[in-house]
Amino acid sequence: MALAMPNALGHPRLGLIVSKKNVRRAVDRNRFKRLVRESVRLQQDRLPAVDIVVLAKRGVQELDNETLHRQIHGMWRRLERDVRNASSITT
């Protein structure tokens, strides 16, 4: 799950929330954070200028890297679409 707010910096910023309650093992929390950071690094030029907070849901540790990467990539596409739609509504 991702939450986003526009920023005036001209580039995206990332915040991660991975609670011990939802993802028990530190190795799983760190793997999730590593994959999300790498995805943002690769997509940075395509992402809009927003502050993004990604929250890890329960069960994320059971997904393999490829599935998690596909879900993260889909989340970025939805974020781009939502920001584009929101900006067309306000202008």
Biopython code that builds the backbone (N, CA, C, O; Angstrom):
import numpy as np
from Bio.PDB.StructureBuilder import StructureBuilder

atoms = [
    (1, "MET", "N", (0.850, -1.170, 0.000)),
    (1, "MET", "CA", (0.000, 0.000, 0.000)),
    (1, "MET", "C", (0.896, 1.234, 0.000)),
    (1, "MET", "O", (1.910, 1.283, 0.696)),
    (2, "ALA", "N", (0.506, 2.222, -0.788)),
    (2, "ALA", "CA", (1.297, 3.447, -0.872)),
    (2, "ALA", "C", (0.400, 4.664, -0.693)),
    (2, "ALA", "O", (-0.720, 4.707, -1.201)),
    (3, "LEU", "N", (0.902, 5.635, 0.026)),
    (3, "LEU", "CA", (0.241, 6.924, 0.193)),
    (3, "LEU", "C", (1.142, 7.967, -0.442)),
    (3, "LEU", "O", (2.366, 7.844, -0.385)),
    (4, "ALA", "N", (0.555, 8.992, -1.049)),
    (4, "ALA", "CA", (1.378, 9.994, -1.730)),
    (4, "ALA", "C", (0.794, 11.385, -1.557)),
    (4, "ALA", "O", (-0.421, 11.575, -1.512)),
    (5, "MET", "N", (1.701, 12.351, -1.462)),
    (5, "MET", "CA", (1.348, 13.766, -1.407)),
    (5, "MET", "C", (2.304, 14.510, -2.330)),
    (5, "MET", "O", (3.493, 14.193, -2.364)),
    (6, "PRO", "N", (1.809, 15.491, -3.078)),
    (6, "PRO", "CA", (2.700, 16.245, -3.968)),
    (6, "PRO", "C", (3.775, 16.992, -3.172)),
    (6, "PRO", "O", (3.545, 17.423, -2.042)),
    (7, "ASN", "N", (4.946, 17.134, -3.784)),
    (7, "ASN", "CA", (5.992, 17.951, -3.176)),
    (7, "ASN", "C", (6.509, 18.935, -4.214)),
    (7, "ASN", "O", (6.243, 18.782, -5.406)),
    (8, "ALA", "N", (7.235, 19.927, -3.774)),
    (8, "ALA", "CA", (7.738, 20.966, -4.671)),
    (8, "ALA", "C", (9.212, 20.761, -5.005)),
    (8, "ALA", "O", (9.869, 21.685, -5.483)),
    (9, "LEU", "N", (9.734, 19.574, -4.762)),
    (9, "LEU", "CA", (11.157, 19.321, -4.961)),
    (9, "LEU", "C", (11.503, 18.959, -6.402)),
    (9, "LEU", "O", (12.652, 19.106, -6.819)),
    (10, "GLY", "N", (10.530, 18.492, -7.156)),
    (10, "GLY", "CA", (10.799, 18.090, -8.531)),
    (10, "GLY", "C", (11.247, 16.646, -8.673)),
    (10, "GLY", "O", (11.553, 16.200, -9.779)),
    (11, "HIS", "N", (11.290, 15.914, -7.574)),
    (11, "HIS", "CA", (11.643, 14.490, -7.624)),
    (11, "HIS", "C", (10.905, 13.769, -6.498)),
    (11, "HIS", "O", (10.503, 14.398, -5.519)),
    (12, "PRO", "N", (10.725, 12.460, -6.630)),
    (12, "PRO", "CA", (10.011, 11.718, -5.586)),
    (12, "PRO", "C", (10.883, 11.489, -4.353)),
    (12, "PRO", "O", (12.107, 11.391, -4.446)),
    (13, "ARG", "N", (10.225, 11.405, -3.198)),
    (13, "ARG", "CA", (10.890, 11.006, -1.956)),
    (13, "ARG", "C", (10.160, 9.787, -1.436)),
    (13, "ARG", "O", (8.968, 9.616, -1.692)),
    (14, "LEU", "N", (10.868, 8.939, -0.708)),
    (14, "LEU", "CA", (10.313, 7.668, -0.266)),
    (14, "LEU", "C", (10.410, 7.528, 1.238)),
    (14, "LEU", "O", (11.432, 7.853, 1.843)),
    (15, "GLY", "N", (9.333, 7.041, 1.835)),
    (15, "GLY", "CA", (9.314, 6.653, 3.235)),
    (15, "GLY", "C", (8.779, 5.236, 3.319)),
    (15, "GLY", "O", (7.874, 4.873, 2.568)),
    (16, "LEU", "N", (9.319, 4.434, 4.217)),
    (16, "LEU", "CA", (8.911, 3.037, 4.348)),
    (16, "LEU", "C", (8.443, 2.762, 5.766)),
    (16, "LEU", "O", (9.078, 3.174, 6.736)),
    (17, "ILE", "N", (7.325, 2.061, 5.872)),
    (17, "ILE", "CA", (6.821, 1.629, 7.173)),
    (17, "ILE", "C", (6.650, 0.119, 7.107)),
    (17, "ILE", "O", (5.784, -0.392, 6.397)),
    (18, "VAL", "N", (7.488, -0.583, 7.858)),
    (18, "VAL", "CA", (7.429, -2.043, 7.896)),
    (18, "VAL", "C", (7.419, -2.428, 9.369)),
    (18, "VAL", "O", (8.474, -2.534, 9.994)),
    (19, "SER", "N", (6.244, -2.635, 9.915)),
    (19, "SER", "CA", (6.143, -2.882, 11.352)),
    (19, "SER", "C", (6.494, -4.326, 11.699)),
    (19, "SER", "O", (6.287, -5.250, 10.912)),
    (20, "LYS", "N", (7.024, -4.480, 12.886)),
    (20, "LYS", "CA", (7.363, -5.808, 13.381)),
    (20, "LYS", "C", (6.102, -6.643, 13.588)),
    (20, "LYS", "O", (6.149, -7.872, 13.537)),
    (21, "LYS", "N", (4.989, -5.980, 13.819)),
    (21, "LYS", "CA", (3.717, -6.681, 13.999)),
    (21, "LYS", "C", (3.296, -7.386, 12.706)),
    (21, "LYS", "O", (2.768, -8.497, 12.750)),
    (22, "ASN", "N", (3.526, -6.745, 11.560)),
    (22, "ASN", "CA", (3.114, -7.320, 10.279)),
    (22, "ASN", "C", (4.169, -8.223, 9.655)),
    (22, "ASN", "O", (3.826, -9.206, 8.997)),
    (23, "VAL", "N", (5.438, -7.909, 9.847)),
    (23, "VAL", "CA", (6.533, -8.700, 9.274)),
    (23, "VAL", "C", (7.499, -8.993, 10.413)),
    (23, "VAL", "O", (8.297, -8.136, 10.792)),
    (24, "ARG", "N", (7.428, -10.190, 10.951)),
    (24, "ARG", "CA", (8.119, -10.518, 12.193)),
    (24, "ARG", "C", (9.643, -10.510, 12.087)),
    (24, "ARG", "O", (10.314, -9.909, 12.926)),
    (25, "ARG", "N", (10.189, -11.156, 11.085)),
    (25, "ARG", "CA", (11.644, -11.323, 11.028)),
    (25, "ARG", "C", (12.328, -10.117, 10.389)),
    (25, "ARG", "O", (11.871, -9.591, 9.374)),
    (26, "ALA", "N", (13.427, -9.691, 10.999)),
    (26, "ALA", "CA", (14.171, -8.531, 10.501)),
    (26, "ALA", "C", (14.664, -8.762, 9.079)),
    (26, "ALA", "O", (14.680, -7.833, 8.271)),
    (27, "VAL", "N", (15.063, -9.977, 8.767)),
    (27, "VAL", "CA", (15.561, -10.262, 7.428)),
    (27, "VAL", "C", (14.463, -10.034, 6.385)),
    (27, "VAL", "O", (14.751, -9.577, 5.279)),
    (28, "ASP", "N", (13.219, -10.344, 6.724)),
    (28, "ASP", "CA", (12.096, -10.121, 5.802)),
    (28, "ASP", "C", (11.771, -8.639, 5.682)),
    (28, "ASP", "O", (11.467, -8.158, 4.590)),
    (29, "ARG", "N", (11.833, -7.912, 6.794)),
    (29, "ARG", "CA", (11.601, -6.465, 6.742)),
    (29, "ARG", "C", (12.660, -5.785, 5.881)),
    (29, "ARG", "O", (12.344, -4.921, 5.062)),
    (30, "ASN", "N", (13.911, -6.177, 6.070)),
    (30, "ASN", "CA", (15.002, -5.579, 5.304)),
    (30, "ASN", "C", (14.921, -5.939, 3.827)),
    (30, "ASN", "O", (15.229, -5.101, 2.980)),
    (31, "ARG", "N", (14.516, -7.159, 3.497)),
    (31, "ARG", "CA", (14.363, -7.565, 2.096)),
    (31, "ARG", "C", (13.304, -6.719, 1.418)),
    (31, "ARG", "O", (13.498, -6.258, 0.293)),
    (32, "PHE", "N", (12.176, -6.512, 2.101)),
    (32, "PHE", "CA", (11.107, -5.686, 1.540)),
    (32, "PHE", "C", (11.610, -4.266, 1.281)),
    (32, "PHE", "O", (11.387, -3.707, 0.207)),
    (33, "LYS", "N", (12.284, -3.692, 2.266)),
    (33, "LYS", "CA", (12.790, -2.325, 2.109)),
    (33, "LYS", "C", (13.815, -2.232, 0.981)),
    (33, "LYS", "O", (13.810, -1.268, 0.216)),
    (34, "ARG", "N", (14.687, -3.224, 0.874)),
    (34, "ARG", "CA", (15.687, -3.234, -0.198)),
    (34, "ARG", "C", (15.024, -3.275, -1.569)),
    (34, "ARG", "O", (15.417, -2.537, -2.472)),
    (35, "LEU", "N", (14.021, -4.134, -1.728)),
    (35, "LEU", "CA", (13.343, -4.256, -3.018)),
    (35, "LEU", "C", (12.594, -2.976, -3.385)),
    (35, "LEU", "O", (12.608, -2.565, -4.545)),
    (36, "VAL", "N", (11.947, -2.348, -2.418)),
    (36, "VAL", "CA", (11.217, -1.108, -2.703)),
    (36, "VAL", "C", (12.194, 0.006, -3.061)),
    (36, "VAL", "O", (11.957, 0.748, -4.015)),
    (37, "ARG", "N", (13.284, 0.136, -2.316)),
    (37, "ARG", "CA", (14.274, 1.182, -2.623)),
    (37, "ARG", "C", (14.873, 0.993, -4.014)),
    (37, "ARG", "O", (15.041, 1.959, -4.758)),
    (38, "GLU", "N", (15.194, -0.247, -4.360)),
    (38, "GLU", "CA", (15.762, -0.518, -5.678)),
    (38, "GLU", "C", (14.748, -0.202, -6.771)),
    (38, "GLU", "O", (15.113, 0.334, -7.817)),
    (39, "SER", "N", (13.499, -0.523, -6.540)),
    (39, "SER", "CA", (12.451, -0.225, -7.513)),
    (39, "SER", "C", (12.310, 1.282, -7.712)),
    (39, "SER", "O", (12.161, 1.743, -8.844)),
    (40, "VAL", "N", (12.356, 2.046, -6.637)),
    (40, "VAL", "CA", (12.275, 3.507, -6.745)),
    (40, "VAL", "C", (13.491, 4.039, -7.495)),
    (40, "VAL", "O", (13.360, 4.938, -8.326)),
    (41, "ARG", "N", (14.662, 3.496, -7.213)),
    (41, "ARG", "CA", (15.872, 3.942, -7.901)),
    (41, "ARG", "C", (15.752, 3.720, -9.409)),
    (41, "ARG", "O", (16.139, 4.582, -10.197)),
    (42, "LEU", "N", (15.216, 2.566, -9.809)),
    (42, "LEU", "CA", (15.078, 2.262, -11.230)),
    (42, "LEU", "C", (13.967, 3.065, -11.899)),
    (42, "LEU", "O", (14.055, 3.360, -13.090)),
    (43, "GLN", "N", (12.926, 3.422, -11.153)),
    (43, "GLN", "CA", (11.770, 4.128, -11.707)),
    (43, "GLN", "C", (11.803, 5.624, -11.424)),
    (43, "GLN", "O", (10.845, 6.324, -11.753)),
    (44, "GLN", "N", (12.863, 6.128, -10.832)),
    (44, "GLN", "CA", (12.908, 7.502, -10.342)),
    (44, "GLN", "C", (12.582, 8.532, -11.415)),
    (44, "GLN", "O", (11.915, 9.527, -11.131)),
    (45, "ASP", "N", (13.041, 8.310, -12.638)),
    (45, "ASP", "CA", (12.774, 9.283, -13.694)),
    (45, "ASP", "C", (11.328, 9.253, -14.166)),
    (45, "ASP", "O", (10.858, 10.222, -14.762)),
    (46, "ARG", "N", (10.614, 8.163, -13.914)),
    (46, "ARG", "CA", (9.218, 8.049, -14.334)),
    (46, "ARG", "C", (8.230, 8.454, -13.243)),
    (46, "ARG", "O", (7.087, 8.799, -13.543)),
    (47, "LEU", "N", (8.655, 8.417, -11.992)),
    (47, "LEU", "CA", (7.748, 8.729, -10.889)),
    (47, "LEU", "C", (7.515, 10.232, -10.800)),
    (47, "LEU", "O", (8.431, 11.017, -11.044)),
    (48, "PRO", "N", (6.290, 10.638, -10.451)),
    (48, "PRO", "CA", (6.002, 12.067, -10.307)),
    (48, "PRO", "C", (6.667, 12.637, -9.055)),
    (48, "PRO", "O", (7.156, 11.892, -8.205)),
    (49, "ALA", "N", (6.678, 13.952, -8.955)),
    (49, "ALA", "CA", (7.278, 14.641, -7.804)),
    (49, "ALA", "C", (6.311, 14.579, -6.626)),
    (49, "ALA", "O", (5.538, 15.507, -6.388)),
    (50, "VAL", "N", (6.371, 13.476, -5.901)),
    (50, "VAL", "CA", (5.498, 13.273, -4.746)),
    (50, "VAL", "C", (6.313, 12.667, -3.607)),
    (50, "VAL", "O", (7.364, 12.062, -3.818)),
    (51, "ASP", "N", (5.798, 12.846, -2.403)),
    (51, "ASP", "CA", (6.331, 12.148, -1.240)),
    (51, "ASP", "C", (5.535, 10.856, -1.121)),
    (51, "ASP", "O", (4.308, 10.889, -1.017)),
    (52, "ILE", "N", (6.220, 9.724, -1.135)),
    (52, "ILE", "CA", (5.569, 8.415, -1.136)),
    (52, "ILE", "C", (5.879, 7.713, 0.175)),
    (52, "ILE", "O", (7.034, 7.655, 0.599)),
    (53, "VAL", "N", (4.848, 7.182, 0.813)),
    (53, "VAL", "CA", (5.027, 6.340, 1.991)),
    (53, "VAL", "C", (4.473, 4.966, 1.639)),
    (53, "VAL", "O", (3.295, 4.826, 1.309)),
    (54, "VAL", "N", (5.333, 3.954, 1.712)),
    (54, "VAL", "CA", (4.940, 2.580, 1.402)),
    (54, "VAL", "C", (4.792, 1.828, 2.713)),
    (54, "VAL", "O", (5.706, 1.806, 3.537)),
    (55, "LEU", "N", (3.629, 1.210, 2.897)),
    (55, "LEU", "CA", (3.346, 0.429, 4.098)),
    (55, "LEU", "C", (3.324, -1.051, 3.733)),
    (55, "LEU", "O", (2.650, -1.448, 2.782)),
    (56, "ALA", "N", (4.054, -1.861, 4.480)),
    (56, "ALA", "CA", (4.072, -3.302, 4.238)),
    (56, "ALA", "C", (2.878, -3.937, 4.933)),
    (56, "ALA", "O", (2.643, -3.721, 6.121)),
    (57, "LYS", "N", (2.140, -4.713, 4.182)),
    (57, "LYS", "CA", (0.990, -5.420, 4.734)),
    (57, "LYS", "C", (1.417, -6.788, 5.261)),
    (57, "LYS", "O", (2.487, -7.290, 4.919)),
    (58, "ARG", "N", (0.584, -7.369, 6.079)),
    (58, "ARG", "CA", (0.836, -8.693, 6.616)),
    (58, "ARG", "C", (0.937, -9.713, 5.477)),
    (58, "ARG", "O", (0.150, -9.671, 4.532)),
    (59, "GLY", "N", (1.884, -10.606, 5.569)),
    (59, "GLY", "CA", (2.044, -11.650, 4.569)),
    (59, "GLY", "C", (3.016, -11.313, 3.461)),
    (59, "GLY", "O", (3.265, -12.152, 2.596)),
    (60, "VAL", "N", (3.573, -10.116, 3.455)),
    (60, "VAL", "CA", (4.502, -9.726, 2.397)),
    (60, "VAL", "C", (5.761, -10.602, 2.423)),
    (60, "VAL", "O", (6.398, -10.786, 1.386)),
    (61, "GLN", "N", (6.121, -11.131, 3.565)),
    (61, "GLN", "CA", (7.317, -11.960, 3.676)),
    (61, "GLN", "C", (7.150, -13.299, 2.971)),
    (61, "GLN", "O", (8.142, -13.973, 2.696)),
    (62, "GLU", "N", (5.927, -13.693, 2.676)),
    (62, "GLU", "CA", (5.685, -14.979, 2.020)),
    (62, "GLU", "C", (5.772, -14.890, 0.502)),
    (62, "GLU", "O", (5.759, -15.917, -0.176)),
    (63, "LEU", "N", (5.860, -13.677, -0.043)),
    (63, "LEU", "CA", (5.964, -13.499, -1.489)),
    (63, "LEU", "C", (7.415, -13.652, -1.930)),
    (63, "LEU", "O", (8.333, -13.212, -1.238)),
    (64, "ASP", "N", (7.614, -14.282, -3.090)),
    (64, "ASP", "CA", (8.979, -14.352, -3.612)),
    (64, "ASP", "C", (9.351, -13.011, -4.241)),
    (64, "ASP", "O", (8.490, -12.156, -4.447)),
    (65, "ASN", "N", (10.624, -12.833, -4.541)),
    (65, "ASN", "CA", (11.110, -11.540, -5.029)),
    (65, "ASN", "C", (10.431, -11.120, -6.322)),
    (65, "ASN", "O", (10.086, -9.949, -6.481)),
    (66, "GLU", "N", (10.231, -12.050, -7.249)),
    (66, "GLU", "CA", (9.623, -11.716, -8.537)),
    (66, "GLU", "C", (8.183, -11.233, -8.352)),
    (66, "GLU", "O", (7.787, -10.241, -8.964)),
    (67, "THR", "N", (7.409, -11.906, -7.534)),
    (67, "THR", "CA", (6.022, -11.502, -7.279)),
    (67, "THR", "C", (5.979, -10.145, -6.594)),
    (67, "THR", "O", (5.175, -9.286, -6.956)),
    (68, "LEU", "N", (6.830, -9.957, -5.621)),
    (68, "LEU", "CA", (6.880, -8.682, -4.907)),
    (68, "LEU", "C", (7.290, -7.555, -5.850)),
    (68, "LEU", "O", (6.734, -6.459, -5.788)),
    (69, "HIS", "N", (8.259, -7.821, -6.718)),
    (69, "HIS", "CA", (8.689, -6.810, -7.689)),
    (69, "HIS", "C", (7.534, -6.439, -8.624)),
    (69, "HIS", "O", (7.334, -5.259, -8.911)),
    (70, "ARG", "N", (6.774, -7.428, -9.102)),
    (70, "ARG", "CA", (5.622, -7.145, -9.974)),
    (70, "ARG", "C", (4.579, -6.301, -9.250)),
    (70, "ARG", "O", (4.018, -5.375, -9.836)),
    (71, "GLN", "N", (4.316, -6.608, -7.992)),
    (71, "GLN", "CA", (3.332, -5.835, -7.233)),
    (71, "GLN", "C", (3.808, -4.401, -7.006)),
    (71, "GLN", "O", (3.017, -3.463, -7.101)),
    (72, "ILE", "N", (5.076, -4.231, -6.712)),
    (72, "ILE", "CA", (5.623, -2.887, -6.508)),
    (72, "ILE", "C", (5.560, -2.095, -7.805)),
    (72, "ILE", "O", (5.189, -0.921, -7.803)),
    (73, "HIS", "N", (5.925, -2.740, -8.921)),
    (73, "HIS", "CA", (5.878, -2.067, -10.221)),
    (73, "HIS", "C", (4.441, -1.646, -10.553)),
    (73, "HIS", "O", (4.219, -0.548, -11.063)),
    (74, "GLY", "N", (3.477, -2.507, -10.270)),
    (74, "GLY", "CA", (2.071, -2.154, -10.486)),
    (74, "GLY", "C", (1.637, -0.993, -9.605)),
    (74, "GLY", "O", (0.836, -0.155, -10.018)),
    (75, "MET", "N", (2.171, -0.949, -8.391)),
    (75, "MET", "CA", (1.851, 0.147, -7.480)),
    (75, "MET", "C", (2.362, 1.469, -8.043)),
    (75, "MET", "O", (1.677, 2.486, -7.943)),
    (76, "TRP", "N", (3.567, 1.468, -8.640)),
    (76, "TRP", "CA", (4.101, 2.698, -9.243)),
    (76, "TRP", "C", (3.253, 3.128, -10.431)),
    (76, "TRP", "O", (3.010, 4.321, -10.609)),
    (77, "ARG", "N", (2.794, 2.175, -11.253)),
    (77, "ARG", "CA", (1.937, 2.526, -12.398)),
    (77, "ARG", "C", (0.630, 3.154, -11.920)),
    (77, "ARG", "O", (0.172, 4.148, -12.484)),
    (78, "ARG", "N", (0.031, 2.572, -10.878)),
    (78, "ARG", "CA", (-1.215, 3.141, -10.333)),
    (78, "ARG", "C", (-0.966, 4.532, -9.761)),
    (78, "ARG", "O", (-1.795, 5.428, -9.921)),
    (79, "LEU", "N", (0.163, 4.714, -9.098)),
    (79, "LEU", "CA", (0.507, 6.018, -8.530)),
    (79, "LEU", "C", (0.661, 7.060, -9.633)),
    (79, "LEU", "O", (0.140, 8.169, -9.514)),
    (80, "GLU", "N", (1.374, 6.712, -10.707)),
    (80, "GLU", "CA", (1.530, 7.635, -11.840)),
    (80, "GLU", "C", (0.168, 8.014, -12.408)),
    (80, "GLU", "O", (-0.103, 9.189, -12.655)),
    (81, "ARG", "N", (-0.684, 7.017, -12.614)),
    (81, "ARG", "CA", (-2.020, 7.253, -13.172)),
    (81, "ARG", "C", (-2.847, 8.139, -12.246)),
    (81, "ARG", "O", (-3.491, 9.081, -12.706)),
    (82, "ASP", "N", (-2.835, 7.848, -10.953)),
    (82, "ASP", "CA", (-3.634, 8.625, -10.004)),
    (82, "ASP", "C", (-3.160, 10.071, -9.921)),
    (82, "ASP", "O", (-3.978, 10.988, -9.844)),
    (83, "VAL", "N", (-1.850, 10.280, -9.936)),
    (83, "VAL", "CA", (-1.320, 11.647, -9.888)),
    (83, "VAL", "C", (-1.684, 12.382, -11.167)),
    (83, "VAL", "O", (-2.060, 13.553, -11.122)),
    (84, "ARG", "N", (-1.576, 11.711, -12.305)),
    (84, "ARG", "CA", (-1.933, 12.326, -13.585)),
    (84, "ARG", "C", (-3.416, 12.708, -13.596)),
    (84, "ARG", "O", (-3.769, 13.804, -14.032)),
    (85, "ASN", "N", (-4.285, 11.810, -13.119)),
    (85, "ASN", "CA", (-5.720, 12.099, -13.067)),
    (85, "ASN", "C", (-6.029, 13.225, -12.091)),
    (85, "ASN", "O", (-6.876, 14.071, -12.377)),
    (86, "ALA", "N", (-5.364, 13.249, -10.952)),
    (86, "ALA", "CA", (-5.602, 14.301, -9.959)),
    (86, "ALA", "C", (-5.158, 15.656, -10.488)),
    (86, "ALA", "O", (-5.814, 16.666, -10.231)),
    (87, "SER", "N", (-4.051, 15.690, -11.223)),
    (87, "SER", "CA", (-3.582, 16.975, -11.744)),
    (87, "SER", "C", (-4.484, 17.473, -12.867)),
    (87, "SER", "O", (-4.636, 18.683, -13.034)),
    (88, "SER", "N", (-5.082, 16.574, -13.638)),
    (88, "SER", "CA", (-5.989, 17.016, -14.703)),
    (88, "SER", "C", (-7.307, 17.524, -14.125)),
    (88, "SER", "O", (-7.963, 18.369, -14.733)),
    (89, "ILE", "N", (-7.692, 17.025, -12.979)),
    (89, "ILE", "CA", (-8.927, 17.482, -12.331)),
    (89, "ILE", "C", (-8.736, 18.880, -11.754)),
    (89, "ILE", "O", (-9.640, 19.711, -11.837)),
    (90, "THR", "N", (-7.567, 19.148, -11.169)),
    (90, "THR", "CA", (-7.342, 20.438, -10.507)),
    (90, "THR", "C", (-7.027, 21.559, -11.485)),
    (90, "THR", "O", (-7.138, 22.731, -11.125)),
    (91, "THR", "N", (-6.633, 21.229, -12.724)),
    (91, "THR", "CA", (-6.317, 22.294, -13.685)),
    (91, "THR", "C", (-7.427, 22.502, -14.664)),
    (91, "THR", "O", (-7.323, 23.360, -15.540)),
]
sb = StructureBuilder()
sb.init_structure("model")
sb.init_model(0)
sb.init_chain("A")
sb.init_seg("    ")
for serial, (resi, resn, name, xyz) in enumerate(atoms, 1):
    if name == "N":
        sb.init_residue(resn, " ", resi, " ")
    sb.init_atom(name, np.array(xyz, "f"), 0.0, 1.0, " ", f" {name:<3s}", serial, name[0])
structure = sb.get_structure()
